[in-house]
Amino acid sequence: MTDDASPSPDTLQLSIMAPAHNEEDNIAGLVEDVRAAMEPSGIRFEMILVDDGSTDTTAAKIAEEMAKYDWLRSFRMLDTPPGKGNGQSAAFHAGIRQARSPLIALMDADRQNDPADLPAMFELLKKENADMVQGDRSANRRDTVVRRATSWVGRTFRRLVLGDTIRDTGCSLRVFKTEIALQLPLQYKGMHRFIPVYARMLGYTVVEMPVHHRARTAGEAKYGVWNRAIPGLLDLIATRWMRSRLKPVKCEEVRPDGAA
């Protein structure tokens, strides 16, 4: 363990979490990236890695890192299909419920998101008095023509169907209030793609910030053009239906004297 023990849960400011499925070659680098970005920032943080049905040595690699850092925690998804995980949405849902701080940062475990952006996102949220800061990789990505075309189609459909103006809703890197995270329907597959638009549906303020994007150097990509495009369209329709059924749930106490 490190000499500087992790802060008390009562003083934590940020919970950073990433789901990992067969990311054995990325775990050590990911944890080091987070350490290098967060320890100098002065932000009191914890990191949560959710092992989503990995069949390689991901669990062992996480255990090695947990022996080094008190701020690193891990949870293992249960009831996963043989050889597969329950998916990113389900893993985020599970991890969010283990968070111990008022703010949550989500990211991928493949090291394409850069944790060095997190301190600035944390500060921007406070400066803008916002509820969520959503990362935008568009200025730093070097996608193929096909990938750019499918992204444009996706953004256009989201704008037409949902009125969604978020430029890069597919970017997992975001910092937001835990109270929002606990309301997201992430137990439904694919809903992680609509976190910022769902937050706005709930009445929260979402601002965007340019972030870095790095090429994957280890492991295998879990998504391609086709297994993102078609499911994404179906999820878009589902999100539209959910919005049409969304009802206010706020209430206030009524006292015996009639005062609210």
Secondary structure, DSSP 8 states (H G I E B T S, - for coil): --SS----GGG--EEEEEEESS-TTTHHHHHHHHHHHHGGGT--EEEEEEE-S--SSHHHHHHHHHTT-TTEEEEE--S--TT----HHHHHHHHHTT--SSEEEE--SSS-S-GGGHHHHHHHHHHTT-SEEEEE-TTT----HHHHHHHHHHHHHHHHHH----TTTT---EEEEHHHHTTS-TTSTTGGGGHHHHHHHTT--EEEEE-------SS--S--SHHHHHHHHHHHHHHHHHHHH----------TTS--
